[in-house]
Structures are given as C-alpha cells and as structure tokens.
Amino acid sequence: MFQLQLLIAILTLSFTTQSYSSTSQLSIIQSHKPNPISISVIAFGASGNGIKYDTVPIQKTVNACSAAVSKHCHQCHVIFPPGKYLTATIFLKSGVVLDIHRKATILGGPKLEDYPKEQSRWYVVVAEDAVDVGITGGGEINGQGLKFVERFDEKKNVMVSWNHTGACLGDECRPRLVGFIGCRNVKVNHVKLIEPALWWCVLYNLWLWALWLNLHLVRSDNTAIRDVTINGNFNSPNNDGIDVEDSNNTVITRCNINTGDDAICPKSSTGPVYNLTVTDCWIRTKSSAIKLGSASFHTFKNFLFDNITIVQSHRGLALQIRDGGNVSDLTFSNINMSTRYYHPSWWGRAEPIYVTTCPRDANSKAGSISNLLFVNITATSENGIFLSGSGGGVLGNLKFINMNLTYKRWTKFPDGLVDYRPGCQQLVKHQTAGFMMENINGLVVENVVMKWSNNESMRWHNPLDFRPSTVNNISLLNFYSRSYQQ
C-alpha cells in the first residue's frame, strides 16, 4: 500500500508542482551530485486551505521522503505549494528538507492536543537526532503566537500558559515553533517564521519572522544560520531571537533580528558551547542584543562577534554568568550600537557592555570570565559600561581598544540603578558612570574616547567608578573623557 501511495505521489508531483519550485520534480538519476528527490504534500491529500488540519498528509509525505532517502541514499524535499497548511506537530527525519513555496504558510495549531504529551517536544516542526535535515523555499511557518497573548500591555504582554498540564510551570509553558534537537548538518534557507508561542526553537540558515520563540539549537553540531530575518513582537517576553544551547561549531551571519527578548543568546545548560561566530547582523531588542547565559553551567569558549549593528536596545553586549560556568577567549569587534532605557520589568539598564558573574542563589557558584577583547566599538547610550565580578568569580584580562562612547538621555525611565538580575543583588541604586567596575584583575583601556551630554538631567559623576581594593592591574593609554553640548 505504501509503495502504491509513493508511486501516486511521484506521478501527481510531475503534473502539480513543476511551477512551484526548482526542486519540484522527482529525480533519482544517479550522478556525481544527484538532484534531491521531491514529493508534494498535495499528493498525499493536503488541502492547503488553512482551515482543515493537514497533519496526516504532511507526515505521510515526510515518511515517504524518508523511505526514498533510505532507498536512494540522497536528500528528499517535501514540497508545500502555495496555500496555508494547518497542522499539529510535524516530525522531521534524516535527509528530509521542508521546501515551502514563497506563497505557502505552515500554520501551527493553537490547541494543547496539537502537541505531544512531553513538553520538551512541543514544537510545530521538530527533528530529533537527525542528520542532513532542513527547511527552505521562501515561505513561512507561523506559530499563531498572538493567540497566546492573554492581555496586551504596552510595558510587557501577559501570556497564556499551559502550566495546568503539570508539564512545566509559569508563563513559559507554551509550544515552540521549530526544533532541531541533537542534530547535525542542518540547513534552513529563505523561510519566514512568524509568531511562535515561546522562545525555544532550533533552526539553521533561515529567513525568519517570529514572535515569542525564534531560533534554538539544542545539543547540535555543525550549524550555519544565514540570511535570517526575525521580526518579533516588541512587547512580548520569552521571544529570544537565536538561542545556541549546548551546541558547537555554529556560524550565524547576515541576520536581521527585531524582537522583545534576547536576540542572540548562547546557553550552556547540559554541556559546553564552543566555536561560535556571528557576523554582519542588525539587532533591535528590549533585552540584550547579544547575551551569554543566564543558563551558564558549562564552558563558553572561542566566540567571535564582528560587524554588528545594535539599535535602540535595552542592553548591547552582555555576559550574564550565574551557574559556575567559565568564559574565555571572546572577541567583539566592529560594533555600532545605541542602548536606551525601557520599563524596569525588562532586564537591562541601557548598558552598552555588561559583563557580570555572580552566584544565582545560595546553591550556585560564580564562574570566571577571562580573555575578552572589545575592539572598534561605537556606542551611544543612556547608561555606562558595567563590569562586575564577584568574590568567587573575578573578571580577568579584559581589553577595550579603539572605542567611541557617547552618553546622553532621551527617555524618561528611571536611571541611577545597576541590574544584577537574575539572582544576585537584583536592582541596586548606584551613581551613573562611564565605566562601573568591581572585582577585576587585569583591565586594558586603550584609545578610548568618552563624552557625555552636559545636560543637568544626566547627573553623571565619574568617567571611571571603582574601589581600588577590588580592581587591580589597570592600564590606561590614550583615554579621553569630556562633556559636550547636546
């Protein structure tokens, strides 16, 4: 019966999908670089009307593709012609790529019964322990996340939660959009992701629009994320842009991220994060544009962030180490940013650079942070740089070279606070300064120009604010600090 369905799918495909995609024809010709096999979801009965659930025909198409991969040993594309395809969770398999036409949309179901019983598998599309999988085609996957807003709020939206299931707690108990868990060699190209219900999502190489969740790599290796656009709801929490969790050898480039929560966020929950490169990106967020942590139980090492523009964000470059993991060998270069205050319910107080390590709670320990280079940085901000180690986690060998810092106020949100959240000391009153520092051993400041508005409302006190007993081995070379007429 399955062989008959597959034959029908192949015959139907040749008549129905030639105009939809350059990869829409079945090809099993053996060659040096064989063309991928392609099978349309229409051939298995998908309606594409956005009303009727197409889960069964979509999954049958994926399964047929997987069988073809096993037989012919090369990739298979699942074709989505123009239309809207309402679905419960789709399970991707090795060698299978979703090929979504630019006028096609996969709609995630908004009901609890649309997702597996295990909360860890609450995705619209999920691949587990798969190799050579992906998403492409120019279309979109829409998680219908706006249906999870319980109350819209200009400060921060209140979200629906499924915590009554007992699977999870709090307002983060919602489904995610796309997940690649424990995968290798995943490629997602030219796909829009719209309105996920939560931030957890594992994706690669994609053109992406999203609301709560956007991109989440979980225990995956060899990932390339390219030409990605994320357009999230600016007032909704837990809608991170790209989260790289326990994953190694990751490249993120040419991304455009506009979202409410952290934009690019490496996390080490169950294992280390090595070899992350982020280049040529544009970011706007109400949280941190780039943030390490706060899940930080293991090592972060060998990161490069280069040629990045950050605009109107609550915080620019941030290290939020709270669980004992160690950080080393990071470079931030050629970055232009503006950071501003938002409502204090969002973490961050307009810091262009924020490097902190302290225990999350009494059961945690502080991790170390060392060998950080910030070079060719330009920032216009409402607050200064905050560098804070702790008794058990000193910051060491930090270098700030070729920087132009401008400080001025343009919002009416409160200032005079430093933000240690999560855990630690929470929000603490502190005078505003250009560099606010504590518990550092080894700091180089070279070719740095700092200027601040002479507006009385600024209430600036010091270019450098620290206690000599906690900050040692400082080198200042060509450091200029002055006021200017705004």
CORTACOR-V538530 format. One record per residue. N is the residue number from 1. RES is the residue in one letter. PSI is psi in whole degrees, -180 to 180 (* if undefined). Layout:
n->{N/N}
res->{RES/RES}
psi->{PSI/PSI}
//
This chain:
n->{1/2/3/4/5/6/7/8/9/10/11/12/13/14/15/16/17/18/19/20/21/22/23/24/25/26/27/28/29/30/31/32/33/34/35/36/37/38/39/40/41/42/43/44/45/46/47/48/49/50/51/52/53/54/55/56/57/58/59/60/61/62/63/64/65/66/67/68/69/70/71/72/73/74/75/76/77/78/79/80/81/82/83/84/85/86/87/88/89/90/91/92/93/94/95/96/97/98/99/100/101/102/103/104/105/106/107/108/109/110/111/112/113/114/115/116/117/118/119/120/121/122/123/124/125/126/127/128/129/130/131/132/133/134/135/136/137/138/139/140/141/142/143/144/145/146/147/148/149/150/151/152/153/154/155/156/157/158/159/160/161/162/163/164/165/166/167/168/169/170/171/172/173/174/175/176/177/178/179/180/181/182/183/184/185/186/187/188/189/190/191/192/193/194/195/196/197/198/199/200/201/202/203/204/205/206/207/208/209/210/211/212/213/214/215/216/217/218/219/220/221/222/223/224/225/226/227/228/229/230/231/232/233/234/235/236/237/238/239/240/241/242/243/244/245/246/247/248/249/250/251/252/253/254/255/256/257/258/259/260/261/262/263/264/265/266/267/268/269/270/271/272/273/274/275/276/277/278/279/280/281/282/283/284/285/286/287/288/289/290/291/292/293/294/295/296/297/298/299/300/301/302/303/304/305/306/307/308/309/310/311/312/313/314/315/316/317/318/319/320/321/322/323/324/325/326/327/328/329/330/331/332/333/334/335/336/337/338/339/340/341/342/343/344/345/346/347/348/349/350/351/352/353/354/355/356/357/358/359/360/361/362/363/364/365/366/367/368/369/370/371/372/373/374/375/376/377/378/379/380/381/382/383/384/385/386/387/388/389/390/391/392/393/394/395/396/397/398/399/400/401/402/403/404/405/406/407/408/409/410/411/412/413/414/415/416/417/418/419/420/421/422/423/424/425/426/427/428/429/430/431/432/433/434/435/436/437/438/439/440/441/442/443/444/445/446/447/448/449/450/451/452/453/454/455/456/457/458/459/460/461/462/463/464/465/466/467/468/469/470/471/472/473/474/475/476/477/478/479/480/481/482/483/484/485/486}
res->{M/F/Q/L/Q/L/L/I/A/I/L/T/L/S/F/T/T/Q/S/Y/S/S/T/S/Q/L/S/I/I/Q/S/H/K/P/N/P/I/S/I/S/V/I/A/F/G/A/S/G/N/G/I/K/Y/D/T/V/P/I/Q/K/T/V/N/A/C/S/A/A/V/S/K/H/C/H/Q/C/H/V/I/F/P/P/G/K/Y/L/T/A/T/I/F/L/K/S/G/V/V/L/D/I/H/R/K/A/T/I/L/G/G/P/K/L/E/D/Y/P/K/E/Q/S/R/W/Y/V/V/V/A/E/D/A/V/D/V/G/I/T/G/G/G/E/I/N/G/Q/G/L/K/F/V/E/R/F/D/E/K/K/N/V/M/V/S/W/N/H/T/G/A/C/L/G/D/E/C/R/P/R/L/V/G/F/I/G/C/R/N/V/K/V/N/H/V/K/L/I/E/P/A/L/W/W/C/V/L/Y/N/L/W/L/W/A/L/W/L/N/L/H/L/V/R/S/D/N/T/A/I/R/D/V/T/I/N/G/N/F/N/S/P/N/N/D/G/I/D/V/E/D/S/N/N/T/V/I/T/R/C/N/I/N/T/G/D/D/A/I/C/P/K/S/S/T/G/P/V/Y/N/L/T/V/T/D/C/W/I/R/T/K/S/S/A/I/K/L/G/S/A/S/F/H/T/F/K/N/F/L/F/D/N/I/T/I/V/Q/S/H/R/G/L/A/L/Q/I/R/D/G/G/N/V/S/D/L/T/F/S/N/I/N/M/S/T/R/Y/Y/H/P/S/W/W/G/R/A/E/P/I/Y/V/T/T/C/P/R/D/A/N/S/K/A/G/S/I/S/N/L/L/F/V/N/I/T/A/T/S/E/N/G/I/F/L/S/G/S/G/G/G/V/L/G/N/L/K/F/I/N/M/N/L/T/Y/K/R/W/T/K/F/P/D/G/L/V/D/Y/R/P/G/C/Q/Q/L/V/K/H/Q/T/A/G/F/M/M/E/N/I/N/G/L/V/V/E/N/V/V/M/K/W/S/N/N/E/S/M/R/W/H/N/P/L/D/F/R/P/S/T/V/N/N/I/S/L/L/N/F/Y/S/R/S/Y/Q/Q}
psi->{-43/-42/-37/-44/-42/-41/-44/-42/-42/-44/-42/-40/-41/-22/-22/-19/9/-35/-7/-28/145/-13/22/-7/138/130/119/25/127/128/-180/-42/86/143/149/150/146/134/131/141/-23/-35/-24/11/10/138/-36/26/-3/2/-51/138/130/19/-49/-52/-34/-47/-36/-38/-44/-45/-39/-40/-44/-41/-39/-37/-45/-35/-41/-6/31/173/155/134/132/114/129/101/172/137/-178/128/100/132/153/-169/133/132/109/156/163/137/-1/134/129/124/96/116/151/-17/21/148/131/121/123/137/144/5/149/-40/-6/-7/157/165/-36/124/-31/-12/17/80/153/-45/130/138/132/125/43/158/140/54/168/-173/140/-177/-15/-5/-158/156/123/116/0/43/-25/-22/-8/6/118/-38/125/137/133/-29/-51/124/150/128/147/145/144/31/-11/-14/-20/-3/-27/174/159/-173/2/11/75/163/160/178/-67/134/131/108/123/38/164/144/62/134/125/120/134/59/136/131/121/135/59/160/-14/166/-15/118/137/115/165/149/58/154/111/131/135/165/-73/-63/152/-74/132/114/130/114/44/159/144/73/137/120/113/145/55/132/123/120/96/164/123/-15/10/132/164/38/57/154/-73/117/122/100/121/33/147/158/63/135/127/122/151/52/146/112/122/102/170/-36/-169/137/-56/120/95/140/142/90/-47/-4/173/164/114/152/66/127/127/122/154/53/154/133/140/131/156/-2/-134/135/-49/126/127/126/-161/-12/111/57/-19/-177/142/127/142/68/144/126/116/142/64/136/127/124/138/41/160/-30/145/-91/122/137/120/75/120/-7/16/-5/154/144/134/155/60/140/130/115/149/58/132/126/156/134/144/166/144/-175/139/-11/-19/135/140/143/52/22/129/-37/134/109/111/145/127/157/135/-41/-170/-21/4/168/161/138/167/153/123/158/60/135/123/115/137/61/131/129/138/119/159/-3/168/-178/135/118/113/108/-170/177/-37/4/79/145/134/141/62/135/129/110/134/69/145/109/125/126/128/165/138/0/173/12/154/146/-161/29/146/146/110/-4/148/155/-152/-125/5/-135/130/137/136/139/148/138/166/-50/119/121/146/142/65/140/96/99/126/125/114/130/57/127/124/126/149/151/141/14/133/-28/-15/-41/40/147/-56/142/-40/127/111/161/124/-26/-19/-8/117/158/62/138/122/123/120/55/120/134/128/163/166/158/118/*}
//
